[in-house]
Amino acid sequence: MIKEKQETKGDIRNTAYKTVVDMVFGKTGIPNAKKVLREIYLMAKDFVGRKSTGKAYFVESRYKGSERLIQEKGIKQVIELGAGFSPHALNLQANVENYIEVDLPRNSQNKERIIKKIAPDLKVYYVGGDIFKEDTWKSIESKLIGTPTTIFGEGFMQYTDPEQRAFLAVQIKRILNRTGGLWFFEDSLTFHTEFAQNQEIRAMSEMMVQKSGNSQLLQHISQKSLENELRNYGFKVERIPAPTDLETPELDELGKRTLKQFKHWVLTPKEKNGN
C-alpha cells in the first residue's frame, strides 16, 4: 500500500472542479461540460468560481486525445482513473459498453448524483476510493466484463511519484493481461525538464500546487527517464502527438509551442518473452 503523503495546503479533490471550469469558461466546446458545471454550481457555487486558468488548451487537448484514442481503437470497456467531473462517460456512451469511473469518495458521490440528474438511464459504475490502495482495485476488477479495456486518467499522472507509478503499473498490468487493451495518459509539463525554468509555466504549476496541496508538479522528470521507468515496469511504450486542433481562444503562442512538444503515452504490457 502506498503511504499517504502529508501536504500543507489545498486538497487534490479541488482540482476536479477546476478542470470543468476550464472546459466551460475556456470555451473549449466540449459537449455536456456546461450541463455538468451547472449542476456543480447548485452544490457548491461559491467554492467553484467562474474563471478559467487561462490555459484551457491543456484540458481541451488531453480531453480530445483520450476520446479520439478510445473511438479509434474501438475498445468497449473503459476505466477512467481520477475521473473528477469530466463528461467523458456522457459523450462516449455510444462507443462504450462498460464504463467504470474511479475517484476519491466525495468526488465520486457528487459525480454520480450529477450524472443521474443529466442522464438518468446512463449506465456507469462509480468506484469511490484511493487509486493507490489495493481494495480500490479489487472493486474495479469486480465490475469488469470479458472485453479489451482502455485504462486512462487525465490530469493526475503529473501528481504521481515513482512509488505511486510503480503501484499503478502492477494493478493496471494485471487487468490488461487479463482483458487485453491499453493504458493511456497525457503528456505533461512535469514530464519535460525543459519547462522547469519557464516563469509563466512555473507560475501556473505553483498555482496548481496551492490548489491541490501536492508539490509533485514541481518535481520534473525527463521524457527519457519516464520512458525507461515505464519500460522497466513491463510496458511497451508508444507515443502519439497531442491534439492541437482546438476551439479554445486561450491557445496562445506559448500554448502552441508547448503542445507541439507533447506526445501522449500509450502503454501495453510486454509479452512474456519481453517483446
C-alpha angles and dihedrals in degrees: 000000000000115000114241114248120229111233125183105214142021131014126258089221090068094066089070090068093047092056095059090043088057090049092056106032092036086060095231094155092227106164118249094007091114092051091052093047091048089058092046090055090055088058103036113004098153093046101050104052132205106251131090123227089248088245101082089140089080091057095044095046096050091043093053091044091056096047095045092051093049092048095044094048092046092220111165101199122066134185111192111197118205088007095174111170099323115141094223094119091052093048097043099045092109091054105038129065100187120030121183121185121195127192142132111298099256093050092043093052093047092047092052091052091049096048092047088057093048099039112010094181097049111118112222130149112223116204113190111199149092110289089212093064125082095224090064091055092048087056091049093050092051089065098050125114125204100271135097115283137217111207113191143151131190125217099357107084088071087065095055130100126209094268092053093046090051090053092049091048092057093049096043095045090052091055095044092048087055100043107016121232135101148282117233134184134162126254114254143198087247089064093056115073090188090071095054095095098039102116097209094048092044091052090054091048091050090051090054090048089057091046096047102032088227119118096189089098088075094049099090123200124191123247091244093049092051092047091051090048092053092047090051088054088060104263135130109227126220124176126209127186118259113248113259100176092100136161100211114107087212091080099113131170092276089052093049092050092046097048090046087064094046119100116177121229123247114182133187127176117263116245118253091262088059097254 
